[in-house]
Amino acid sequence: MMALPEPLADAPRRATPPLIEQASAEQAGWRGRVARAFSRAAPQYAERASAQRAMAASLLARLPERAGAVLDLGCGPGETAAGLKARYGADCRVIGLDLAPGMLDEARRTHGDPVRWLCGDAAVLPLSEASLDLVVSNLAIQWCPDLASVLAEVRRVLRPGGRALINTLAPGTLAEVNHAWSHPERPAALLAFRDAGEHRRAARAAGFRRVDCREVAARFHYPDLAAVMASIKGVGAQVARPGARLTRADLARAARRFEALREPEGLPVTYRLLTLELST
Ligand SMILES: C[S@@+](CC[C@H](N)C(=O)[O-])C[C@H]1O[C@@H](n2cnc3c(N)ncnc32)[C@H](O)[C@@H]1O
């Protein structure tokens, strides 16, 4: 979901104190690009997001029996948030939060007002301390450069006894896409995925009492390179730098390299899915 032939691997990472101002500006620029890319993708997201939906299902299988206040963090067009509302009923307050206004417009249009739709950044949640029982998040936090702040915010808004169920992606995600687009003079651009150890350490530093982190490979197949790229770009995982251009020769080369990986079911795309279960 988040690799492109354009140089993408420039997501700002956490900075040491003397660089904080520069890092804040970089992070603001990054957030703007992420929000625009996902807003553009919003109208066709639901149609293209079969891989994301399959990965969300594994998260929903772990839901606690009861919850009175729930956040879907990085809710996209709102399918999971609407599902949480249906699952926990009228007495449960469900919030869907996303950085991309276009995603929230789509969520409102499709699922209406039973869910409260909020525009905001996962690293600075516009929510009160200890106000939620459950935070669910599917495939959003890999877009956040500051993992420590995101997990600290999730911890802050959870009540004692609260839980977070988070799906994110680990290194090795989209390895086939990386291989196909790699070029001696222009490495393929992948988000810098963080590994399980980094997530565990950040969750403990955020103050979670119980930290469980599992990694599995989720594999999907597509008929051709165009379908692979549509499955990535179609869900908004595209934050190209201005000026990045692809030639026909680049496309032909990538198609040849991907074809060499073909399996009976089609062209494979691997996601290394990390599921975090955190308790306060
Ligand atoms: C791949 S989509 C996943 C959407 C949805 N959770 C799903 O399962 O289909 C990632 C979402 O994360 C949102 N996102 C990215 N960075 C974010 C941030 N810093 N704060 C909140 N949402 C963010 C994007 O706007 C996008 O809607």
The ligand as an SDF file (V2000), in Angstrom:
LIG
                    3D

 27 29  0  0  0  0  0  0  0  0999 V2000
   -4.4100    3.0250    4.2270 C   0  0  0  0  0  0  0  0  0  0  0  0
   -5.5310    4.1270    4.9100 S   0  0  0  0  0  0  0  0  0  0  0  0
   -6.3980    3.0780    6.0690 C   0  0  0  0  0  0  0  0  0  0  0  0
   -7.8070    3.5370    6.2810 C   0  0  0  0  0  0  0  0  0  0  0  0
   -8.6670    2.6120    7.1300 C   0  0  0  0  0  0  0  0  0  0  0  0
   -8.1520    2.5260    8.4830 N   0  0  0  0  0  0  0  0  0  0  0  0
   -8.7840    1.2390    6.5170 C   0  0  0  0  0  0  0  0  0  0  0  0
   -8.5300    0.2560    7.1970 O   0  0  0  0  0  0  0  0  0  0  0  0
   -9.1750    1.1480    5.3470 O   0  0  0  0  0  0  0  0  0  0  0  0
   -4.5440    5.1250    5.9940 C   0  0  0  0  0  0  0  0  0  0  0  0
   -5.3020    6.2900    6.5980 C   0  0  0  0  0  0  0  0  0  0  0  0
   -4.4900    6.8890    7.5960 O   0  0  0  0  0  0  0  0  0  0  0  0
   -4.6870    8.2820    7.5450 C   0  0  0  0  0  0  0  0  0  0  0  0
   -3.5420    8.9590    8.1820 N   0  0  0  0  0  0  0  0  0  0  0  0
   -2.2760    9.0430    7.7210 C   0  0  0  0  0  0  0  0  0  0  0  0
   -1.5250    9.7600    8.5810 N   0  0  0  0  0  0  0  0  0  0  0  0
   -2.3410   10.1210    9.6150 C   0  0  0  0  0  0  0  0  0  0  0  0
   -2.1540   10.8820   10.8070 C   0  0  0  0  0  0  0  0  0  0  0  0
   -0.9620   11.4120   11.1160 N   0  0  0  0  0  0  0  0  0  0  0  0
   -3.2060   11.0570   11.6170 N   0  0  0  0  0  0  0  0  0  0  0  0
   -4.4310   10.5330   11.3210 C   0  0  0  0  0  0  0  0  0  0  0  0
   -4.6620    9.8190   10.1940 N   0  0  0  0  0  0  0  0  0  0  0  0
   -3.6250    9.6100    9.3510 C   0  0  0  0  0  0  0  0  0  0  0  0
   -4.7910    8.5640    6.0480 C   0  0  0  0  0  0  0  0  0  0  0  0
   -5.3670    9.8250    5.7770 O   0  0  0  0  0  0  0  0  0  0  0  0
   -5.6340    7.3880    5.5910 C   0  0  0  0  0  0  0  0  0  0  0  0
   -7.0010    7.6660    5.6080 O   0  0  0  0  0  0  0  0  0  0  0  0
  1  2  1  0
  2  3  1  0
  2 10  1  0
  3  4  1  0
  4  5  1  0
  5  6  1  0
  5  7  1  0
  7  8  2  0
  7  9  1  0
 10 11  1  0
 11 12  1  0
 11 26  1  0
 12 13  1  0
 13 14  1  0
 13 24  1  0
 14 15  1  0
 14 23  1  0
 15 16  2  0
 16 17  1  0
 17 18  1  0
 17 23  2  0
 18 19  1  0
 18 20  2  0
 20 21  1  0
 21 22  2  0
 22 23  1  0
 24 25  1  0
 24 26  1  0
 26 27  1  0
M  CHG  2   2   1   9  -1
M  END
$$$$
